[in-house]
Amino acid sequence: MKKIGFLMFLLVFIFAFPTIGQAAGGGTSIYLDGKALDLPKNGQVQNVKGNVMIPIRVVMEQLGFDVVWEKGTRTVTIKQADTTIKLIINQTSASVNGQKTPLSVAPMLKGDTTLVPLRFVSEQMGLTVGWDNATKTVYLITPDQTGGNTGGGTTGTGGSTDNGSTSPVPEANLAAVKGIGFDANRLTIAVDKNVTPKVFSLTGPDRLVIDIPNARFDESFSSSHSLDAYQNGYMDINGYPDVTKIRYSQFSDNPPTIRVVMDLSGARNYSLQNGNDGYVIVDLNVDQSYPPRGNGKPLVVIDAGHGGTDPGAISVTSKKEKDFNLTIAKKVEHLLKLETELDYVLTRSTDVYVTLKDRAKLANDMNADLFVSLHANSGSATASGVETYYTRKESLPFANVMHKYLVEASGLPDRKVRAKSLHVTRETTMPAVLLEFGYLSNKNDEALLFTENFQNSVAQGVVDGIKDYLGLK
Ligand SMILES: [Zn+2]
């Protein structure tokens, strides 16, 4: 079969593809297991009613399937392992191992080129097919790459009409992706079940792709993340030099696969941490990726305390400290964005858990100039007021300045600058303070802390304090 296929194919090839490398293709690119296919440059890859159609030459040469073209009956036979697909030009049903199977788009002749629907052929052969509409890119993944295949490592082993050798995971057993966040230069994907993510990098432009097979977005996902009707969404990333944007989608239905793409400013090393603890983490802090900053601007790390599974203190009306801290951090960020004389980075900008170690490491790795951790306190019902903590004595001058602004901006009792051995102020290597904005255990403090006026005022106080210390005002 193979030999005949090849001979027949050669004939087709000679007549049908005399113009390889002529003009630009339709802008569609196809990746097989992360590697770009070498497509004919003369526009033969076509997009027809939302279906990517490829020449049978690509099916054979790039996907490695046997292809026979019978001109008389206008039939294409594609064979791989136990699967035989017969497609007839202009017919909207195919035969897969003798079974009649509907097609969403019929194979066609374009000039002398026979085009077949890429998704249908690939899926019948057991490949996972994904489509990124933004970049007009098709992603094909062989079964052994999706972690669900028990067979050999080659393309389409044992493919059958139920779309391949991967036994489908029942819907109820799929993992739910509950959240996606980017903090401390790390992508965190929260999942409710153990998953087997695949990470690979692509170039032109540089990006990192994380596929999570057998997963869907949780019902609650769209309430906290942008997600359109086609299950696509993205978040812009500010404050990190490596990453410009994070996109995510329900990338494939066979098997249901969530894809998260990090758009990078250049090639980056990464490490994948998957402890099956509810978080998949892709960490970009693997090499000293922060050369001494050349722009001469001071870098300030803003650290919203707690987050994710760690709520911090719970207020008298059951509000969470982590939410207060993040709100202040976002307001500080908003103000720092307007400052052209300094750079900043947030240890977290979403409701995710970041370890204390990672917070300090981020600041140290980035060679930051200042570190400001934002918290609210808890104690007796009568305790009220603000405190500024530091650990190393070289942080004291910074603590004194910040505290002055904290007292003024909060209008709360002055509970003084205090020395205490706290992880983030101890393990950082630059002047570092931890601010307590008031007591969530105190009825009056708590009510005040959750007002817009108070929050705006203390956020401004933080920025004013930083600028004062740096001599920028
Ligand atoms: Zn706290």
Boltz pocket constraint, residues with backbone or C-beta under 6 A from the ligand:
constraints:
  - pocket:
      binder: B
      contacts: [[A, 305], [A, 306], [A, 312], [A, 313], [A, 321], [A, 374], [A, 375], [A, 376]]
      max_distance: 6.0
